[in-house]
């Protein structure tokens, strides 16, 4: 069963003029294990840009092993490939399924941000 999880928190200062804001963090889980979230989304975007897992890992200041482990874990939990090796340059590219997942995730993030932005103005707390 695929579970969509997000955390919503209200943050405010007890004293001062800083307005209250609703914050969130979104990720996808299956059986309590992370499938996809902002970190993996960023990793796939870096792979798409760099055309290499090694270069993407360096860009994100993470080890190759950690990057590969996250990709493999997501692929195993989703039951689909997210990346494929290029035959000519020994590079890497995203699958169509990975692009679709990223597009859906990004759209969901935008929808939630829009909803929370709208809700921020309706909080029964004093805004400055």
Secondary structure, 3 states (H helix, E strand, C coil): CEEEEEEEEEECCCCCCCCCEEEEEEEEEECCEEEEEHHHHHHHHHHHHHCCHHHHHHHCCCCHHHHHHHHHHHHHHHCCCCEEECCCCCCEEECHHHHHHHHHHHHHHHHHHHHHHHHHCCCCCCCC
